[in-house]
């Protein structure tokens, strides 16, 4: 299994209504400094079965350039799953796993 596939397998485990961070995924893959590579892997994903919208940065900020249609789309998807926000760009910390 290559790096991207490992990222996708971990992201699939994030439950609806929760988010995780790029750094958390990177740490689970062996190196917390691989956050950027995790982001690249998610950006390269073409499967609807990988809930990439459930990954945020270390401050809980959604991606300004979310791959599917910008931050508004990521926010819409997360809100539809019950994720709460503290402001337009940051999820509530209680939703981060």
LINZI-V690043 format. One record per residue. N is the residue number from 1. RES is the residue in one letter. PSI is psi in whole degrees, -180 to 180 (NA if undefined). Layout:
<<N,RES,PSI> <N,RES,PSI>>
This chain:
<<1,X,130> <2,X,175> <3,X,-50> <4,X,-44> <5,X,-37> <6,X,-42> <7,X,-49> <8,X,-40> <9,X,-40> <10,X,-42> <11,X,-36> <12,X,-21> <13,X,-9> <14,X,120> <15,X,155> <16,X,143> <17,X,1> <18,X,162> <19,X,164> <20,X,176> <21,X,160> <22,X,-42> <23,X,-36> <24,X,-44> <25,X,-46> <26,X,-45> <27,X,-39> <28,X,-23> <29,X,1> <30,X,-12> <31,X,109> <32,X,-10> <33,X,0> <34,X,18> <35,X,-44> <36,X,-40> <37,X,-35> <38,X,-45> <39,X,-42> <40,X,-42> <41,X,-44> <42,X,-37> <43,X,-31> <44,X,-12> <45,X,138> <46,X,5> <47,X,134> <48,X,-13> <49,X,-4> <50,X,114> <51,X,68> <52,X,-26> <53,X,-13> <54,X,12> <55,X,129> <56,X,173> <57,X,179> <58,X,-19> <59,X,1> <60,X,10> <61,X,135> <62,X,165> <63,X,123> <64,X,-29> <65,X,47> <66,X,133> <67,X,-32> <68,X,-29> <69,X,31> <70,X,177> <71,X,-33> <72,X,-39> <73,X,-42> <74,X,-44> <75,X,-44> <76,X,-46> <77,X,-42> <78,X,-44> <79,X,-37> <80,X,-24> <81,X,0> <82,X,8> <83,X,131> <84,X,153> <85,X,145> <86,X,-23> <87,X,177> <88,X,-25> <89,X,-4> <90,X,129> <91,X,156> <92,X,136> <93,X,-21> <94,X,-12> <95,X,-5> <96,X,128> <97,X,NA>>
